Amino acid sequence: MSSEKGGPPPSYPPQGQYQPPPSYPPQGQYQPPPPGYNSVPTAPMYQTEHPHFQPQMAPGQTQIHVVPPPQTFSEPPPPDFMNRAIFTTICCFWPVGIFAIMKASEAKNAYARGDFQGARSSSNSARQLSNIAIFAGVASIVVSMIIVGVYVGLVMTNMRSY
């Protein structure tokens, strides 16, 4: 058997008799890295990006875990009006209701960040947009009923004349 170029076939060792190159350590033995070598980067960005990251430490060192205190806020969260926003989106006037949902979500996120002023502002916006959606929905229903009433009245009038 010869290769496509016409040279001799490559020689492979018989199966089960593979010998690794001499630069590899013998199988089953571990050779520690040279002193001063650290194979894991210790930059802070790697410590937070990978959940299983364990920094290598010198013998005798102990690792200290710093746990931040839980967030306690001095003032209660402002109402986010999420339920009202969802109701107005489904039942009243959805174009404005979608913006009300967005503002209600912003209010919740701002409070979680500790931004009390932003939370109050977004909460007020969500309430105002929900109210606008309710009034727009009610107005559109009333206008629709008037239009249908006028149309039915005209149809009935025309039917009497025939």
C-alpha positions, 0 to 999 in steps of 0.5 A: 500500500502506498500513499497518493504521492507515491512514497512509502506508507506511513509506519504506525506502531502495532496496536496497544504498543504506543509509546509517548514521546520522551518529553512526557512524564511516565504514566501515573506520576505527577511532576509538580511545576517548578517553584514560582510557577502559577498556572492559574491567573490571579487577576480579579476578573477571573475570580468572579467569572468562573464559578469553580475558580480556586486560587492557588495559595502557598503552604501555610496561607489561609483563605479569607472569605468576605461576606458583605452584610445584607442590604437593609434599606431605611425606607420601604419600597415604593409601590411598583404598580406592576399589577395595575400595569399588567391589567391595563395592558390586557384589559384597557389600552395596551400601547400605553400599558406596555410602557407602564409595565416597563416603568414598574419594572424600572421601579423595582430594579431601582429600589434593588440597586438602592436608588430610592429617588429613581424608584419613586420616580419610576413608580410615579410614572408607572402609576400615571401611565396606568391611569392614562391607559385606564382612561384611554381604554374607557374612552375608547369603549365609550366612543366605540359604543357611541359609533355602534349606536349611531350606526345601528340607529341609522340602519334601523331608520333606513329599514323603516323607510323601506 
